[in-house]
Amino acid sequence: MSDLRTLAVVGAGNMGSGIAQKMATEGFRVLLVDLNEAQLDRGLAGIKKTLEEGVARKIFRPEQAQAILGRIEKTTDWSALSAAELVVEAVFEDLGVKQEVFRRLGEATKPDCVLGSNTSSFYVRDLAAVTKHPERVVGLHYFYHPAKNRLVEVIPTKHTSKAALAKANAVQAAISKTAITCADAPGFVVNRYFVPWLNEAVRLLDEGVADIATIEAASKDAFGVGMGPFELMNVTGVPIALHAASTLGREFGAFYAPSPRLKAQVESKQNWTLEGAVDASKKQAVADRLLGVTFLVAGALVVEGVGSIEDTDIGARVGLRWPKGPFELMNRLGVEKAAALAAATGKPYALAAPKILAGRTAPFTFRLVETTVEDRVLTLSINRPDALNALNEEVMKQLDQAFDAAAARTDVDTIVIAGKGKAFIAGADIRYFVKRIESKKIDEIVAFTRKGHETLLKFAKARQPVIALLDGLSLGGGSELALACDYIVATKKGSFGFPETGIGIYPGLGGTQRLSRRIGVPLAKSFIYTGNGIGVDAAAKMGLVDRLVDHDHVGTAVKELTAKGKPGVRKTPTTVPVGFEKIAAPFATKSVDAILGGAAGADADEQKQLDRVRQKAPVALRIAEKLIDASASNTLADGVEAELAHLTQIFATADAYEGLSTLGKSKPVFKGS
Ligand SMILES: NC(=O)c1ccc[n+]([C@@H]2O[C@H](COP(=O)([O-])OP(=O)(O)OC[C@H]3O[C@@H](n4cnc5c(N)ncnc54)[C@H](O)[C@@H]3O)[C@@H](O)[C@H]2O)c1
């Protein structure tokens, strides 16, 4: 990542300062540019205040906040920008000002620096047009508060080069943003439906359908949100809503144009008054209209190719914090009903339900595994970034199908498996397990896991080398999936973890078999018993990762490993990887029973490790021990069957339910049964 170390932001206002803060929080050096010292100091004061709030809420330690601030360098000298890999422009929303900034950026930056704009209402292409380097320009639309809201809309123009787009996306992942791709169209994806949603609420008020308190209550119920449209406008600024609606109205016509009531409210310079009694009898009418607007616009933007249904929903979940995106809401309601609501809402404006919705009877299905091919390398990307790409039945089904299709292709030499956003794959959906235990359907967990094994076993059998691209964290099933690949290429953002015994179960997707085949029995036991995470540096040293590279060298690493060909059957090493003797030692000699019985460590470090093991679920530990021991001599196929054979037993334990159902809420208390 050394080549991505310096980023820059031009404009230290509300957005720019927050973007700079996030970049610095994620370890980048950030150049913050504004017109003068006073503006820069104002921006930095804002960052300091947000960081102090973070310290008060224990998100950062004081020294971390200090280090973040220390990575931000304020300057009015544009020549400093020559060090930047990517610049985000976040100056006033004024086309002339922005174009002037882009003209200067084209000259002040190095030849491969990506030039991003945070514009909300202009075409990105109109900014690209004034530079000598339109191929480097891309829209990067962040959401308020940009240090906290994870969403970013990435907007390539038809001139944006592949390299610039790839780098822009790599930086977003590196600063822990969830990126969705949008066409260069007014409102991009999220504001295209969110602004009409706000505007429709004002129309409902204006038409006397309901009062503000009722509209607020109805929208919260229908969308499952914490704040209704009027409260949101109060928080983010009523004039911003008017400005955004005016822009959309100019581009798309009367349906999008601001309600006169919204204009009047801005002229009054007042916030909306939220108080009042809720009239329950009017809530349905309000909900229908707000849902209708959402469906009408979300459908239209997908038909126009502005965004995909997946990205439209991710945008709502991540950017707006709606529990469900527009298309999931359509499915929940029934697509026929959704189409009727969209048509009814559009009727006064002579807008019909969008083609994707009209006459539809089947629910929408979401593409959770994307296939892309470049230069004979096929990449399967898991696309559930807001769920950290957790594996559920639908993801596994789509992965299996996509893998079969990939393996059958004669025009690809390599299959890469990757995760979108900040995670590679964060294990399996825990809620899925909890629900199945509660409904006494453990057999479904076994069937799901068996199918998962079948998919993972295909990786070794495919003609092409299969490579896991560990460009983010992996846990549990995600780490196991990586291990099932022929090779693992990691970046600094990668990590492994086997936390299962701490939640009452054992790694059941090959982890007890394939980890030991990579690093030997005692070290595998150490990680599976303690649940200690494995950073990529250590992983590379112990042979768990085949190549540790920065973002820009992933392609080269993939090519090198492809040239090596399939690695063949891995045999469990009998020696401990050099440098890890100490953490493996207690597990070479001590059984789980001995550890649970209170065996003492040889020194304080060892004692700490053993104490950690004693906090895990005993039944899970004993099964893991048996399975890992067997992995030294059995075939992989037998090992997989052995893992499957204990699933019914483990998921029926009280400890599994305790561990899975308390995850993220409280520390589990294991009883040993
Ligand atoms: N506020 C939001 O919720 C939001 C959300 C998404 C995108 N945006 C977009 O982000 C951009 C910035 O918005 P903001 O709310 O942060 O504005 P702001 O007014 O708070 O900040 C703009 C900053 O840019 C600086 N600036 C102006 N001209 C400059 C120049 N030539 N060189 C260097 N600095 C210059 C100003 O001094 C000021 O500090 C706008 O394009 C806006 O549309 C805003």
The ligand as a Tripos MOL2 file, in Angstrom:
@<TRIPOS>MOLECULE
LIG
   44    48     1     0     0
SMALL
NO_CHARGES

@<TRIPOS>ATOM
      1 N1        -23.3440   18.9870    2.7150 N.am      1 LIG1
      2 C1        -23.7560   17.8180    2.2930 C.2       1 LIG1
      3 O1        -24.5730   17.1350    2.9220 O.2       1 LIG1
      4 C2        -23.1700   17.2400    1.0190 C.ar      1 LIG1
      5 C3        -23.3300   15.8790    0.7340 C.ar      1 LIG1
      6 C4        -22.7100   15.3550   -0.4130 C.ar      1 LIG1
      7 C5        -21.9970   16.1870   -1.2310 C.ar      1 LIG1
      8 N2        -21.8800   17.5140   -0.9550 N.ar      1 LIG1
      9 C6        -21.0730   18.3450   -1.8530 C.3       1 LIG1
     10 O2        -19.8150   18.5470   -1.2400 O.3       1 LIG1
     11 C7        -19.2600   19.7860   -1.6800 C.3       1 LIG1
     12 C8        -18.8530   20.6210   -0.4930 C.3       1 LIG1
     13 O3        -19.9710   20.8490    0.3070 O.3       1 LIG1
     14 P1        -19.8320   21.3890    1.7950 P.3       1 LIG1
     15 O4        -21.1770   21.2570    2.4120 O.co2     1 LIG1
     16 O5        -18.6840   20.7530    2.4580 O.co2     1 LIG1
     17 O6        -19.5030   22.9360    1.5260 O.3       1 LIG1
     18 P2        -18.8320   24.0120    2.5010 P.3       1 LIG1
     19 O7        -19.3510   25.3220    2.0750 O.co2     1 LIG1
     20 O8        -19.0040   23.6020    3.9210 O.co2     1 LIG1
     21 O9        -17.2630   23.9290    2.1880 O.3       1 LIG1
     22 C9        -16.6900   24.3050    0.9800 C.3       1 LIG1
     23 C10       -15.2260   24.6350    1.2410 C.3       1 LIG1
     24 O10       -14.5680   24.7870    0.0080 O.3       1 LIG1
     25 C11       -13.6540   25.8660    0.1190 C.3       1 LIG1
     26 N3        -13.3660   26.3990   -1.2080 N.ar      1 LIG1
     27 C12       -14.1660   27.1070   -2.0160 C.ar      1 LIG1
     28 N4        -13.5330   27.4070   -3.1630 N.ar      1 LIG1
     29 C13       -12.3020   26.8580   -3.0800 C.ar      1 LIG1
     30 C14       -11.1850   26.8270   -3.9380 C.ar      1 LIG1
     31 N5        -11.2140   27.4040   -5.1300 N.pl3     1 LIG1
     32 N6        -10.0940   26.1990   -3.5210 N.ar      1 LIG1
     33 C15       -10.0450   25.6100   -2.3310 C.ar      1 LIG1
     34 N7        -11.0730   25.6110   -1.4750 N.ar      1 LIG1
     35 C16       -12.1910   26.2350   -1.8430 C.ar      1 LIG1
     36 C17       -14.3600   26.8410    1.0100 C.3       1 LIG1
     37 O11       -13.4790   27.7830    1.5710 O.3       1 LIG1
     38 C18       -15.0070   25.9250    2.0310 C.3       1 LIG1
     39 O12       -14.1500   25.6800    3.1130 O.3       1 LIG1
     40 C19       -20.3170   20.4110   -2.5600 C.3       1 LIG1
     41 O13       -20.0250   20.0820   -3.8810 O.3       1 LIG1
     42 C20       -21.5920   19.7340   -2.1160 C.3       1 LIG1
     43 O14       -22.5780   19.7080   -3.1060 O.3       1 LIG1
     44 C21       -22.4460   18.0420    0.1620 C.ar      1 LIG1
@<TRIPOS>BOND
     1     1     2 1
     2     2     3 2
     3     2     4 1
     4     4     5 ar
     5     4    44 ar
     6     5     6 ar
     7     6     7 ar
     8     7     8 ar
     9     8     9 1
    10     8    44 ar
    11     9    10 1
    12     9    42 1
    13    10    11 1
    14    11    12 1
    15    11    40 1
    16    12    13 1
    17    13    14 1
    18    14    15 2
    19    14    16 1
    20    14    17 1
    21    17    18 1
    22    18    19 2
    23    18    20 1
    24    18    21 1
    25    21    22 1
    26    22    23 1
    27    23    24 1
    28    23    38 1
    29    24    25 1
    30    25    26 1
    31    25    36 1
    32    26    27 ar
    33    26    35 ar
    34    27    28 ar
    35    28    29 ar
    36    29    30 ar
    37    29    35 ar
    38    30    31 1
    39    30    32 ar
    40    32    33 ar
    41    33    34 ar
    42    34    35 ar
    43    36    37 1
    44    36    38 1
    45    38    39 1
    46    40    41 1
    47    40    42 1
    48    42    43 1
@<TRIPOS>SUBSTRUCTURE
     1 LIG1         1 GROUP 0 **** ****
